[in-house]
């Protein structure tokens, strides 16, 4: 995957409602050193880019 594709995957998830908790919102972040969309409420990453 190109880096452009990776960031567009994150961008598409950003702002979405978390699938694991009621009022979480996904924000662009890193998880264990990888780019991910992470819920700011429960801190669950919705996707990890390896
Ligand atoms: Zn959440």
mmCIF file of the protein (N, C-alpha, C, O) and its ligand, coordinates in Angstrom:
data_MODEL
# 
_entry.id   MODEL 
# 
loop_
_entity.id 
_entity.type 
_entity.pdbx_number_of_molecules 
1 polymer     1 
2 non-polymer 1 
# 
_entity_poly.entity_id                      1 
_entity_poly.type                           'polypeptide(L)' 
_entity_poly.nstd_linkage                   no 
_entity_poly.nstd_monomer                   no 
_entity_poly.pdbx_seq_one_letter_code       
;(UNK)(UNK)(UNK)(UNK)(UNK)(UNK)(UNK)(UNK)(UNK)(UNK)(UNK)(UNK)(UNK)(UNK)(UNK)(UNK)
(UNK)(UNK)(UNK)(UNK)(UNK)(UNK)(UNK)(UNK)(UNK)(UNK)(UNK)(UNK)(UNK)(UNK)(UNK)(UNK)
(UNK)(UNK)(UNK)(UNK)(UNK)(UNK)(UNK)(UNK)(UNK)(UNK)(UNK)(UNK)(UNK)(UNK)(UNK)(UNK)
(UNK)(UNK)
;
_entity_poly.pdbx_seq_one_letter_code_can   XXXXXXXXXXXXXXXXXXXXXXXXXXXXXXXXXXXXXXXXXXXXXXXXXX 
_entity_poly.pdbx_strand_id                 A 
# 
loop_
_entity_poly_seq.entity_id 
_entity_poly_seq.num 
_entity_poly_seq.mon_id 
_entity_poly_seq.hetero 
1 1  UNK n 
1 2  UNK n 
1 3  UNK n 
1 4  UNK n 
1 5  UNK n 
1 6  UNK n 
1 7  UNK n 
1 8  UNK n 
1 9  UNK n 
1 10 UNK n 
1 11 UNK n 
1 12 UNK n 
1 13 UNK n 
1 14 UNK n 
1 15 UNK n 
1 16 UNK n 
1 17 UNK n 
1 18 UNK n 
1 19 UNK n 
1 20 UNK n 
1 21 UNK n 
1 22 UNK n 
1 23 UNK n 
1 24 UNK n 
1 25 UNK n 
1 26 UNK n 
1 27 UNK n 
1 28 UNK n 
1 29 UNK n 
1 30 UNK n 
1 31 UNK n 
1 32 UNK n 
1 33 UNK n 
1 34 UNK n 
1 35 UNK n 
1 36 UNK n 
1 37 UNK n 
1 38 UNK n 
1 39 UNK n 
1 40 UNK n 
1 41 UNK n 
1 42 UNK n 
1 43 UNK n 
1 44 UNK n 
1 45 UNK n 
1 46 UNK n 
1 47 UNK n 
1 48 UNK n 
1 49 UNK n 
1 50 UNK n 
# 
loop_
_struct_asym.id 
_struct_asym.entity_id 
A 1 
B 2 
# 
loop_
_chem_comp.id 
_chem_comp.type 
_chem_comp.mon_nstd_flag 
UNK 'L-peptide linking' . 
ZN  non-polymer         . 
# 
_pdbx_entity_nonpoly.entity_id   2 
_pdbx_entity_nonpoly.name        ? 
_pdbx_entity_nonpoly.comp_id     ZN 
# 
_pdbx_nonpoly_scheme.asym_id         B 
_pdbx_nonpoly_scheme.entity_id       2 
_pdbx_nonpoly_scheme.mon_id          ZN 
_pdbx_nonpoly_scheme.ndb_seq_num     1 
_pdbx_nonpoly_scheme.pdb_seq_num     101 
_pdbx_nonpoly_scheme.auth_seq_num    101 
_pdbx_nonpoly_scheme.pdb_mon_id      ZN 
_pdbx_nonpoly_scheme.auth_mon_id     ZN 
_pdbx_nonpoly_scheme.pdb_strand_id   A 
_pdbx_nonpoly_scheme.pdb_ins_code    . 
# 
loop_
_atom_site.group_PDB 
_atom_site.id 
_atom_site.type_symbol 
_atom_site.label_atom_id 
_atom_site.label_alt_id 
_atom_site.label_comp_id 
_atom_site.label_asym_id 
_atom_site.label_entity_id 
_atom_site.label_seq_id 
_atom_site.pdbx_PDB_ins_code 
_atom_site.Cartn_x 
_atom_site.Cartn_y 
_atom_site.Cartn_z 
_atom_site.occupancy 
_atom_site.B_iso_or_equiv 
_atom_site.pdbx_formal_charge 
_atom_site.auth_seq_id 
_atom_site.auth_comp_id 
_atom_site.auth_asym_id 
_atom_site.auth_atom_id 
_atom_site.pdbx_PDB_model_num 
ATOM   1   N  N  . UNK A 1 1  ? 0.835   -1.200 0.000  1.00 0.00 ? 1   UNK A N  1 
ATOM   2   C  CA . UNK A 1 1  ? 0.000   0.000  0.000  1.00 0.00 ? 1   UNK A CA 1 
ATOM   3   C  C  . UNK A 1 1  ? 0.867   1.247  0.000  1.00 0.00 ? 1   UNK A C  1 
ATOM   4   O  O  . UNK A 1 1  ? 1.865   1.309  0.718  1.00 0.00 ? 1   UNK A O  1 
ATOM   5   N  N  . UNK A 1 2  ? 0.506   2.214  -0.778 1.00 0.00 ? 2   UNK A N  1 
ATOM   6   C  CA . UNK A 1 2  ? 1.247   3.474  -0.771 1.00 0.00 ? 2   UNK A CA 1 
ATOM   7   C  C  . UNK A 1 2  ? 0.884   4.280  0.457  1.00 0.00 ? 2   UNK A C  1 
ATOM   8   O  O  . UNK A 1 2  ? -0.150  4.041  1.081  1.00 0.00 ? 2   UNK A O  1 
ATOM   9   N  N  . UNK A 1 3  ? 1.728   5.233  0.806  1.00 0.00 ? 3   UNK A N  1 
ATOM   10  C  CA . UNK A 1 3  ? 1.451   6.041  1.995  1.00 0.00 ? 3   UNK A CA 1 
ATOM   11  C  C  . UNK A 1 3  ? 0.217   6.910  1.792  1.00 0.00 ? 3   UNK A C  1 
ATOM   12  O  O  . UNK A 1 3  ? -0.472  7.250  2.754  1.00 0.00 ? 3   UNK A O  1 
ATOM   13  N  N  . UNK A 1 4  ? -0.062  7.270  0.543  1.00 0.00 ? 4   UNK A N  1 
ATOM   14  C  CA . UNK A 1 4  ? -1.267  8.046  0.260  1.00 0.00 ? 4   UNK A CA 1 
ATOM   15  C  C  . UNK A 1 4  ? -2.512  7.224  0.560  1.00 0.00 ? 4   UNK A C  1 
ATOM   16  O  O  . UNK A 1 4  ? -3.475  7.730  1.137  1.00 0.00 ? 4   UNK A O  1 
ATOM   17  N  N  . UNK A 1 5  ? -2.488  5.956  0.167  1.00 0.00 ? 5   UNK A N  1 
ATOM   18  C  CA . UNK A 1 5  ? -3.613  5.079  0.444  1.00 0.00 ? 5   UNK A CA 1 
ATOM   19  C  C  . UNK A 1 5  ? -3.797  4.885  1.946  1.00 0.00 ? 5   UNK A C  1 
ATOM   20  O  O  . UNK A 1 5  ? -4.920  4.895  2.449  1.00 0.00 ? 5   UNK A O  1 
ATOM   21  N  N  . UNK A 1 6  ? -2.686  4.707  2.654  1.00 0.00 ? 6   UNK A N  1 
ATOM   22  C  CA . UNK A 1 6  ? -2.769  4.524  4.096  1.00 0.00 ? 6   UNK A CA 1 
ATOM   23  C  C  . UNK A 1 6  ? -3.456  5.698  4.776  1.00 0.00 ? 6   UNK A C  1 
ATOM   24  O  O  . UNK A 1 6  ? -4.361  5.510  5.589  1.00 0.00 ? 6   UNK A O  1 
ATOM   25  N  N  . UNK A 1 7  ? -3.023  6.911  4.441  1.00 0.00 ? 7   UNK A N  1 
ATOM   26  C  CA . UNK A 1 7  ? -3.594  8.063  5.132  1.00 0.00 ? 7   UNK A CA 1 
ATOM   27  C  C  . UNK A 1 7  ? -5.040  8.293  4.730  1.00 0.00 ? 7   UNK A C  1 
ATOM   28  O  O  . UNK A 1 7  ? -5.813  8.839  5.517  1.00 0.00 ? 7   UNK A O  1 
ATOM   29  N  N  . UNK A 1 8  ? -5.427  7.888  3.516  1.00 0.00 ? 8   UNK A N  1 
ATOM   30  C  CA . UNK A 1 8  ? -6.826  8.063  3.144  1.00 0.00 ? 8   UNK A CA 1 
ATOM   31  C  C  . UNK A 1 8  ? -7.714  7.061  3.870  1.00 0.00 ? 8   UNK A C  1 
ATOM   32  O  O  . UNK A 1 8  ? -8.885  7.341  4.127  1.00 0.00 ? 8   UNK A O  1 
ATOM   33  N  N  . UNK A 1 9  ? -7.169  5.898  4.201  1.00 0.00 ? 9   UNK A N  1 
ATOM   34  C  CA . UNK A 1 9  ? -7.916  4.938  5.015  1.00 0.00 ? 9   UNK A CA 1 
ATOM   35  C  C  . UNK A 1 9  ? -8.183  5.526  6.391  1.00 0.00 ? 9   UNK A C  1 
ATOM   36  O  O  . UNK A 1 9  ? -9.297  5.437  6.908  1.00 0.00 ? 9   UNK A O  1 
ATOM   37  N  N  . UNK A 1 10 ? -7.161  6.125  6.977  1.00 0.00 ? 10  UNK A N  1 
ATOM   38  C  CA . UNK A 1 10 ? -7.316  6.762  8.285  1.00 0.00 ? 10  UNK A CA 1 
ATOM   39  C  C  . UNK A 1 10 ? -8.304  7.923  8.194  1.00 0.00 ? 10  UNK A C  1 
ATOM   40  O  O  . UNK A 1 10 ? -9.174  8.087  9.050  1.00 0.00 ? 10  UNK A O  1 
ATOM   41  N  N  . UNK A 1 11 ? -8.152  8.712  7.154  1.00 0.00 ? 11  UNK A N  1 
ATOM   42  C  CA . UNK A 1 11 ? -9.010  9.886  7.016  1.00 0.00 ? 11  UNK A CA 1 
ATOM   43  C  C  . UNK A 1 11 ? -10.477 9.475  6.896  1.00 0.00 ? 11  UNK A C  1 
ATOM   44  O  O  . UNK A 1 11 ? -11.369 10.159 7.398  1.00 0.00 ? 11  UNK A O  1 
ATOM   45  N  N  . UNK A 1 12 ? -10.711 8.354  6.226  1.00 0.00 ? 12  UNK A N  1 
ATOM   46  C  CA . UNK A 1 12 ? -12.085 7.906  6.051  1.00 0.00 ? 12  UNK A CA 1 
ATOM   47  C  C  . UNK A 1 12 ? -12.705 7.473  7.392  1.00 0.00 ? 12  UNK A C  1 
ATOM   48  O  O  . UNK A 1 12 ? -13.910 7.602  7.608  1.00 0.00 ? 12  UNK A O  1 
ATOM   49  N  N  . UNK A 1 13 ? -11.852 6.962  8.274  1.00 0.00 ? 13  UNK A N  1 
ATOM   50  C  CA . UNK A 1 13 ? -12.355 6.495  9.575  1.00 0.00 ? 13  UNK A CA 1 
ATOM   51  C  C  . UNK A 1 13 ? -12.474 7.628  10.595 1.00 0.00 ? 13  UNK A C  1 
ATOM   52  O  O  . UNK A 1 13 ? -13.237 7.548  11.558 1.00 0.00 ? 13  UNK A O  1 
ATOM   53  N  N  . UNK A 1 14 ? -11.707 8.667  10.358 1.00 0.00 ? 14  UNK A N  1 
ATOM   54  C  CA . UNK A 1 14 ? -11.660 9.768  11.312 1.00 0.00 ? 14  UNK A CA 1 
ATOM   55  C  C  . UNK A 1 14 ? -13.034 10.419 11.449 1.00 0.00 ? 14  UNK A C  1 
ATOM   56  O  O  . UNK A 1 14 ? -13.707 10.683 10.452 1.00 0.00 ? 14  UNK A O  1 
ATOM   57  N  N  . UNK A 1 15 ? -13.444 10.674 12.689 1.00 0.00 ? 15  UNK A N  1 
ATOM   58  C  CA . UNK A 1 15 ? -14.720 11.329 12.921 1.00 0.00 ? 15  UNK A CA 1 
ATOM   59  C  C  . UNK A 1 15 ? -15.891 10.360 13.026 1.00 0.00 ? 15  UNK A C  1 
ATOM   60  O  O  . UNK A 1 15 ? -16.995 10.743 13.413 1.00 0.00 ? 15  UNK A O  1 
ATOM   61  N  N  . UNK A 1 16 ? -15.639 9.106  12.679 1.00 0.00 ? 16  UNK A N  1 
ATOM   62  C  CA . UNK A 1 16 ? -16.700 8.110  12.783 1.00 0.00 ? 16  UNK A CA 1 
ATOM   63  C  C  . UNK A 1 16 ? -16.972 7.749  14.232 1.00 0.00 ? 16  UNK A C  1 
ATOM   64  O  O  . UNK A 1 16 ? -16.117 7.892  15.107 1.00 0.00 ? 16  UNK A O  1 
ATOM   65  N  N  . UNK A 1 17 ? -18.167 7.285  14.453 1.00 0.00 ? 17  UNK A N  1 
ATOM   66  C  CA . UNK A 1 17 ? -18.502 6.833  15.786 1.00 0.00 ? 17  UNK A CA 1 
ATOM   67  C  C  . UNK A 1 17 ? -17.807 5.508  16.050 1.00 0.00 ? 17  UNK A C  1 
ATOM   68  O  O  . UNK A 1 17 ? -17.730 4.641  15.179 1.00 0.00 ? 17  UNK A O  1 
ATOM   69  N  N  . UNK A 1 18 ? -17.305 5.371  17.264 1.00 0.00 ? 18  UNK A N  1 
ATOM   70  C  CA . UNK A 1 18 ? -16.627 4.144  17.663 1.00 0.00 ? 18  UNK A CA 1 
ATOM   71  C  C  . UNK A 1 18 ? -17.604 2.980  17.631 1.00 0.00 ? 18  UNK A C  1 
ATOM   72  O  O  . UNK A 1 18 ? -18.768 3.116  18.009 1.00 0.00 ? 18  UNK A O  1 
ATOM   73  N  N  . UNK A 1 19 ? -17.114 1.837  17.176 1.00 0.00 ? 19  UNK A N  1 
ATOM   74  C  CA . UNK A 1 19 ? -17.994 0.669  17.127 1.00 0.00 ? 19  UNK A CA 1 
ATOM   75  C  C  . UNK A 1 19 ? -18.010 -0.092 18.451 1.00 0.00 ? 19  UNK A C  1 
ATOM   76  O  O  . UNK A 1 19 ? -18.771 -1.047 18.607 1.00 0.00 ? 19  UNK A O  1 
ATOM   77  N  N  . UNK A 1 20 ? -17.181 0.321  19.397 1.00 0.00 ? 20  UNK A N  1 
ATOM   78  C  CA . UNK A 1 20 ? -17.050 -0.416 20.657 1.00 0.00 ? 20  UNK A CA 1 
ATOM   79  C  C  . UNK A 1 20 ? -17.678 0.292  21.852 1.00 0.00 ? 20  UNK A C  1 
ATOM   80  O  O  . UNK A 1 20 ? -17.983 -0.351 22.856 1.00 0.00 ? 20  UNK A O  1 
ATOM   81  N  N  . UNK A 1 21 ? -17.873 1.581  21.760 1.00 0.00 ? 21  UNK A N  1 
ATOM   82  C  CA . UNK A 1 21 ? -18.486 2.291  22.890 1.00 0.00 ? 21  UNK A CA 1 
ATOM   83  C  C  . UNK A 1 21 ? -19.512 3.291  22.374 1.00 0.00 ? 21  UNK A C  1 
ATOM   84  O  O  . UNK A 1 21 ? -19.582 3.559  21.174 1.00 0.00 ? 21  UNK A O  1 
ATOM   85  N  N  . UNK A 1 22 ? -20.301 3.836  23.280 1.00 0.00 ? 22  UNK A N  1 
ATOM   86  C  CA . UNK A 1 22 ? -21.449 4.663  22.910 1.00 0.00 ? 22  UNK A CA 1 
ATOM   87  C  C  . UNK A 1 22 ? -21.061 6.009  22.317 1.00 0.00 ? 22  UNK A C  1 
ATOM   88  O  O  . UNK A 1 22 ? -21.530 6.374  21.239 1.00 0.00 ? 22  UNK A O  1 
ATOM   89  N  N  . UNK A 1 23 ? -20.200 6.751  23.021 1.00 0.00 ? 23  UNK A N  1 
ATOM   90  C  CA . UNK A 1 23 ? -19.962 8.123  22.576 1.00 0.00 ? 23  UNK A CA 1 
ATOM   91  C  C  . UNK A 1 23 ? -18.534 8.393  22.129 1.00 0.00 ? 23  UNK A C  1 
ATOM   92  O  O  . UNK A 1 23 ? -18.083 9.538  22.115 1.00 0.00 ? 23  UNK A O  1 
ATOM   93  N  N  . UNK A 1 24 ? -17.830 7.333  21.765 1.00 0.00 ? 24  UNK A N  1 
ATOM   94  C  CA . UNK A 1 24 ? -16.464 7.528  21.297 1.00 0.00 ? 24  UNK A CA 1 
ATOM   95  C  C  . UNK A 1 24 ? -16.426 8.010  19.867 1.00 0.00 ? 24  UNK A C  1 
ATOM   96  O  O  . UNK A 1 24 ? -17.274 7.657  19.047 1.00 0.00 ? 24  UNK A O  1 
ATOM   97  N  N  . UNK A 1 25 ? -15.433 8.818  19.586 1.00 0.00 ? 25  UNK A N  1 
ATOM   98  C  CA . UNK A 1 25 ? -15.178 9.281  18.232 1.00 0.00 ? 25  UNK A CA 1 
ATOM   99  C  C  . UNK A 1 25 ? -13.769 8.863  17.827 1.00 0.00 ? 25  UNK A C  1 
ATOM   100 O  O  . UNK A 1 25 ? -12.834 8.922  18.626 1.00 0.00 ? 25  UNK A O  1 
ATOM   101 N  N  . UNK A 1 26 ? -13.637 8.444  16.579 1.00 0.00 ? 26  UNK A N  1 
ATOM   102 C  CA . UNK A 1 26 ? -12.318 8.033  16.101 1.00 0.00 ? 26  UNK A CA 1 
ATOM   103 C  C  . UNK A 1 26 ? -11.514 9.244  15.669 1.00 0.00 ? 26  UNK A C  1 
ATOM   104 O  O  . UNK A 1 26 ? -12.005 10.122 14.959 1.00 0.00 ? 26  UNK A O  1 
ATOM   105 N  N  . UNK A 1 27 ? -10.288 9.271  16.107 1.00 0.00 ? 27  UNK A N  1 
ATOM   106 C  CA . UNK A 1 27 ? -9.382  10.333 15.697 1.00 0.00 ? 27  UNK A CA 1 
ATOM   107 C  C  . UNK A 1 27 ? -8.074  9.741  15.216 1.00 0.00 ? 27  UNK A C  1 
ATOM   108 O  O  . UNK A 1 27 ? -7.664  8.654  15.622 1.00 0.00 ? 27  UNK A O  1 
ATOM   109 N  N  . UNK A 1 28 ? -7.436  10.489 14.340 1.00 0.00 ? 28  UNK A N  1 
ATOM   110 C  CA . UNK A 1 28 ? -6.141  10.049 13.818 1.00 0.00 ? 28  UNK A CA 1 
ATOM   111 C  C  . UNK A 1 28 ? -5.123  10.021 14.941 1.00 0.00 ? 28  UNK A C  1 
ATOM   112 O  O  . UNK A 1 28 ? -4.959  11.001 15.667 1.00 0.00 ? 28  UNK A O  1 
ATOM   113 N  N  . UNK A 1 29 ? -4.454  8.919  15.078 1.00 0.00 ? 29  UNK A N  1 
ATOM   114 C  CA . UNK A 1 29 ? -3.494  8.766  16.166 1.00 0.00 ? 29  UNK A CA 1 
ATOM   115 C  C  . UNK A 1 29 ? -2.526  7.664  15.776 1.00 0.00 ? 29  UNK A C  1 
ATOM   116 O  O  . UNK A 1 29 ? -2.565  7.140  14.663 1.00 0.00 ? 29  UNK A O  1 
ATOM   117 N  N  . UNK A 1 30 ? -1.676  7.332  16.699 1.00 0.00 ? 30  UNK A N  1 
ATOM   118 C  CA . UNK A 1 30 ? -0.825  6.165  16.480 1.00 0.00 ? 30  UNK A CA 1 
ATOM   119 C  C  . UNK A 1 30 ? -1.114  5.147  17.567 1.00 0.00 ? 30  UNK A C  1 
ATOM   120 O  O  . UNK A 1 30 ? -1.443  5.501  18.699 1.00 0.00 ? 30  UNK A O  1 
ATOM   121 N  N  . UNK A 1 31 ? -0.988  3.902  17.214 1.00 0.00 ? 31  UNK A N  1 
ATOM   122 C  CA . UNK A 1 31 ? -1.189  2.836  18.169 1.00 0.00 ? 31  UNK A CA 1 
ATOM   123 C  C  . UNK A 1 31 ? -0.019  1.883  18.066 1.00 0.00 ? 31  UNK A C  1 
ATOM   124 O  O  . UNK A 1 31 ? 0.207   1.262  17.028 1.00 0.00 ? 31  UNK A O  1 
ATOM   125 N  N  . UNK A 1 32 ? 0.726   1.775  19.159 1.00 0.00 ? 32  UNK A N  1 
ATOM   126 C  CA . UNK A 1 32 ? 1.932   0.959  19.176 1.00 0.00 ? 32  UNK A CA 1 
ATOM   127 C  C  . UNK A 1 32 ? 2.864   1.292  18.016 1.00 0.00 ? 32  UNK A C  1 
ATOM   128 O  O  . UNK A 1 32 ? 3.479   0.411  17.415 1.00 0.00 ? 32  UNK A O  1 
ATOM   129 N  N  . UNK A 1 33 ? 2.950   2.576  17.721 1.00 0.00 ? 33  UNK A N  1 
ATOM   130 C  CA . UNK A 1 33 ? 3.875   3.028  16.697 1.00 0.00 ? 33  UNK A CA 1 
ATOM   131 C  C  . UNK A 1 33 ? 3.339   2.982  15.280 1.00 0.00 ? 33  UNK A C  1 
ATOM   132 O  O  . UNK A 1 33 ? 4.008   3.428  14.348 1.00 0.00 ? 33  UNK A O  1 
ATOM   133 N  N  . UNK A 1 34 ? 2.132   2.445  15.107 1.00 0.00 ? 34  UNK A N  1 
ATOM   134 C  CA . UNK A 1 34 ? 1.530   2.401  13.786 1.00 0.00 ? 34  UNK A CA 1 
ATOM   135 C  C  . UNK A 1 34 ? 0.412   3.424  13.694 1.00 0.00 ? 34  UNK A C  1 
ATOM   136 O  O  . UNK A 1 34 ? -0.257  3.730  14.681 1.00 0.00 ? 34  UNK A O  1 
ATOM   137 N  N  . UNK A 1 35 ? 0.222   3.943  12.496 1.00 0.00 ? 35  UNK A N  1 
ATOM   138 C  CA . UNK A 1 35 ? -0.874  4.888  12.311 1.00 0.00 ? 35  UNK A CA 1 
ATOM   139 C  C  . UNK A 1 35 ? -2.197  4.162  12.427 1.00 0.00 ? 35  UNK A C  1 
ATOM   140 O  O  . UNK A 1 35 ? -2.358  3.052  11.919 1.00 0.00 ? 35  UNK A O  1 
ATOM   141 N  N  . UNK A 1 36 ? -3.123  4.784  13.086 1.00 0.00 ? 36  UNK A N  1 
ATOM   142 C  CA . UNK A 1 36 ? -4.423  4.167  13.305 1.00 0.00 ? 36  UNK A CA 1 
ATOM   143 C  C  . UNK A 1 36 ? -5.459  5.242  13.571 1.00 0.00 ? 36  UNK A C  1 
ATOM   144 O  O  . UNK A 1 36 ? -5.123  6.390  13.861 1.00 0.00 ? 36  UNK A O  1 
ATOM   145 N  N  . UNK A 1 37 ? -6.717  4.857  13.470 1.00 0.00 ? 37  UNK A N  1 
ATOM   146 C  CA . UNK A 1 37 ? -7.806  5.702  13.938 1.00 0.00 ? 37  UNK A CA 1 
ATOM   147 C  C  . UNK A 1 37 ? -8.209  5.153  15.302 1.00 0.00 ? 37  UNK A C  1 
ATOM   148 O  O  . UNK A 1 37 ? -8.706  4.033  15.418 1.00 0.00 ? 37  UNK A O  1 
ATOM   149 N  N  . UNK A 1 38 ? -7.987  5.963  16.325 1.00 0.00 ? 38  UNK A N  1 
ATOM   150 C  CA . UNK A 1 38 ? -8.158  5.483  17.686 1.00 0.00 ? 38  UNK A CA 1 
ATOM   151 C  C  . UNK A 1 38 ? -9.319  6.216  18.339 1.00 0.00 ? 38  UNK A C  1 
ATOM   152 O  O  . UNK A 1 38 ? -9.447  7.434  18.213 1.00 0.00 ? 38  UNK A O  1 
ATOM   153 N  N  . UNK A 1 39 ? -10.157 5.474  19.032 1.00 0.00 ? 39  UNK A N  1 
ATOM   154 C  CA . UNK A 1 39 ? -11.252 6.072  19.782 1.00 0.00 ? 39  UNK A CA 1 
ATOM   155 C  C  . UNK A 1 39 ? -10.685 6.882  20.943 1.00 0.00 ? 39  UNK A C  1 
ATOM   156 O  O  . UNK A 1 39 ? -9.854  6.395  21.709 1.00 0.00 ? 39  UNK A O  1 
ATOM   157 N  N  . UNK A 1 40 ? -11.143 8.114  21.059 1.00 0.00 ? 40  UNK A N  1 
ATOM   158 C  CA . UNK A 1 40 ? -10.627 8.969  22.125 1.00 0.00 ? 40  UNK A CA 1 
ATOM   159 C  C  . UNK A 1 40 ? -11.316 8.682  23.453 1.00 0.00 ? 40  UNK A C  1 
ATOM   160 O  O  . UNK A 1 40 ? -10.914 9.215  24.487 1.00 0.00 ? 40  UNK A O  1 
ATOM   161 N  N  . UNK A 1 41 ? -12.330 7.861  23.433 1.00 0.00 ? 41  UNK A N  1 
ATOM   162 C  CA . UNK A 1 41 ? -13.045 7.529  24.658 1.00 0.00 ? 41  UNK A CA 1 
ATOM   163 C  C  . UNK A 1 41 ? -12.534 6.221  25.272 1.00 0.00 ? 41  UNK A C  1 
ATOM   164 O  O  . UNK A 1 41 ? -12.156 6.192  26.444 1.00 0.00 ? 41  UNK A O  1 
ATOM   165 N  N  . UNK A 1 42 ? -12.523 5.146  24.487 1.00 0.00 ? 42  UNK A N  1 
ATOM   166 C  CA . UNK A 1 42 ? -12.102 3.856  25.034 1.00 0.00 ? 42  UNK A CA 1 
ATOM   167 C  C  . UNK A 1 42 ? -10.703 3.457  24.562 1.00 0.00 ? 42  UNK A C  1 
ATOM   168 O  O  . UNK A 1 42 ? -10.171 2.424  24.968 1.00 0.00 ? 42  UNK A O  1 
ATOM   169 N  N  . UNK A 1 43 ? -10.111 4.302  23.688 1.00 0.00 ? 43  UNK A N  1 
ATOM   170 C  CA . UNK A 1 43 ? -8.753  4.098  23.204 1.00 0.00 ? 43  UNK A CA 1 
ATOM   171 C  C  . UNK A 1 43 ? -8.563  2.801  22.424 1.00 0.00 ? 43  UNK A C  1 
ATOM   172 O  O  . UNK A 1 43 ? -7.461  2.257  22.364 1.00 0.00 ? 43  UNK A O  1 
ATOM   173 N  N  . UNK A 1 44 ? -9.643  2.315  21.832 1.00 0.00 ? 44  UNK A N  1 
ATOM   174 C  CA . UNK A 1 44 ? -9.548  1.151  20.976 1.00 0.00 ? 44  UNK A CA 1 
ATOM   175 C  C  . UNK A 1 44 ? -9.236  1.589  19.549 1.00 0.00 ? 44  UNK A C  1 
ATOM   176 O  O  . UNK A 1 44 ? -9.950  2.422  18.991 1.00 0.00 ? 44  UNK A O  1 
ATOM   177 N  N  . UNK A 1 45 ? -8.199  1.048  18.962 1.00 0.00 ? 45  UNK A N  1 
ATOM   178 C  CA . UNK A 1 45 ? -7.913  1.393  17.582 1.00 0.00 ? 45  UNK A CA 1 
ATOM   179 C  C  . UNK A 1 45 ? -8.870  0.702  16.631 1.00 0.00 ? 45  UNK A C  1 
ATOM   180 O  O  . UNK A 1 45 ? -9.103  -0.501 16.748 1.00 0.00 ? 45  UNK A O  1 
ATOM   181 N  N  . UNK A 1 46 ? -9.425  1.447  15.694 1.00 0.00 ? 46  UNK A N  1 
ATOM   182 C  CA . UNK A 1 46 ? -10.368 0.874  14.740 1.00 0.00 ? 46  UNK A CA 1 
ATOM   183 C  C  . UNK A 1 46 ? -9.634  0.187  13.604 1.00 0.00 ? 46  UNK A C  1 
ATOM   184 O  O  . UNK A 1 46 ? -10.143 -0.772 13.023 1.00 0.00 ? 46  UNK A O  1 
ATOM   185 N  N  . UNK A 1 47 ? -8.461  0.662  13.288 1.00 0.00 ? 47  UNK A N  1 
ATOM   186 C  CA . UNK A 1 47 ? -7.680  0.048  12.232 1.00 0.00 ? 47  UNK A CA 1 
ATOM   187 C  C  . UNK A 1 47 ? -6.218  0.271  12.532 1.00 0.00 ? 47  UNK A C  1 
ATOM   188 O  O  . UNK A 1 47 ? -5.841  1.292  13.107 1.00 0.00 ? 47  UNK A O  1 
ATOM   189 N  N  . UNK A 1 48 ? -5.411  -0.665 12.152 1.00 0.00 ? 48  UNK A N  1 
ATOM   190 C  CA . UNK A 1 48 ? -3.973  -0.498 12.287 1.00 0.00 ? 48  UNK A CA 1 
ATOM   191 C  C  . UNK A 1 48 ? -3.350  -0.680 10.925 1.00 0.00 ? 48  UNK A C  1 
ATOM   192 O  O  . UNK A 1 48 ? -3.672  -1.615 10.191 1.00 0.00 ? 48  UNK A O  1 
ATOM   193 N  N  . UNK A 1 49 ? -2.461  0.223  10.603 1.00 0.00 ? 49  UNK A N  1 
ATOM   194 C  CA . UNK A 1 49 ? -1.735  0.134  9.343  1.00 0.00 ? 49  UNK A CA 1 
ATOM   195 C  C  . UNK A 1 49 ? -0.356  -0.417 9.653  1.00 0.00 ? 49  UNK A C  1 
ATOM   196 O  O  . UNK A 1 49 ? 0.411   0.204  10.389 1.00 0.00 ? 49  UNK A O  1 
ATOM   197 N  N  . UNK A 1 50 ? -0.049  -1.522 9.125  1.00 0.00 ? 50  UNK A N  1 
ATOM   198 C  CA . UNK A 1 50 ? 1.232   -2.150 9.426  1.00 0.00 ? 50  UNK A CA 1 
ATOM   199 C  C  . UNK A 1 50 ? 2.305   -1.710 8.435  1.00 0.00 ? 50  UNK A C  1 
ATOM   200 O  O  . UNK A 1 50 ? 3.453   -2.141 8.536  1.00 0.00 ? 50  UNK A O  1 
HETATM 201 ZN ZN . ZN  B 2 .  ? -14.673 3.733  21.824 1.00 0.00 ? 101 ZN  A ZN 1 
# 
